Amino acid sequence: MDIIFNEVEYRYMEGTPFEKVALRNVSLTIPSGSFTAVIGHTGSGKSTFIQHINGLLRPSKGSVKVGPFEINAVGKKTDLKGLRKKVGLVFQYPEHQLFEETVEKDICFGPINFGLPREKAIKRAKELLPLVGLKEGILASSPFQLSGGQMRRVAIAGVLAVQPSVLVLDEPAASLDPEGREQMMKLFYDYHKSNETTTVLVTHHMEDAAKYADQIIVLHNGAVEMMGGRELIFEHASRLHDIGLDLPRSVRLLQSVKDKFGLDEVPMHFDSKSTAHFLGNVIKGE
């Protein structure tokens, strides 16, 4: 489903002395089936932006359209239950969302709440466990007796169990070690590809944005600073630096190689394998 922001403004504590503008005149389109990364420094409006996608926040001005669902500052009431059935939101620490007695009940809660029969919900939960790296025997366990990593995977399975058309990820690999981060991002990317979801990733890791995203949105002080493909965004290194962001390590390395070897042009590479291949050719003089 397409996601369309039309002149969206959002103000926290509107009408009070503590009023703060978090989003300013945001207009953009996230195409259906795309993988979009949203980057920006702390306080740039990233979390506020994505909370509009599933109706957790309503615009102070403007409108947000997600497929057939539209959320306006004023106007008729939105079918939030229908919207949230289509939009799955994985928070920064999804394990904090667990609340049921067993893993099975936690994963099945969403599908059952949206009308799926219990037997089919359990079948779906069992099918999801291998995808998130868990074994079926864990279903009878209390989620609060699991390790932190297992709890996170259970919570993610609960979001995926609803089979959302739009998957919104708010720093889903926060606090994980590099190996855990890579596993978690591969999980989401594989799900995105196999289910053709519209995926929106909020991250401060430039490597993740560069590796997975079709397009990147850069937010700064609540406004869209830049938007486009990876090559376009990372060509503006000085501007990214000015607003507190950096380039992916692979791009920084290639810039250093360009200066070191006096090369006129160095193509961008966004993963370690292709970067290593290019550097090997440079060293060989090819």
Secondary structure, DSSP 8 states (H G I E B T S, - for coil): --EEEEEEEEEETTTSTT-EEEEEEEEEEE-TT-EEEEE--TTSSHHHHHHTTTTSS--SEEEEEETTEEEESSSS---HHHHHHHEEEE-SSGGGG--SSSHHHHHHHHHHHTT--HHHHHHHHHHHHHHTT--GGGGGS-GGGS-HHHHHHHHHHHHHTT--SEEEEESTTTT--HHHHHHHHHHHHHHHHHHT-EEEEE-S-HHHHHHH-SEEEEEETTEEEEEE-HHHHHT-HHHHHHTT----HHHHHHHHHHHHHT-S------SHHHHHHHHHHHHHT-
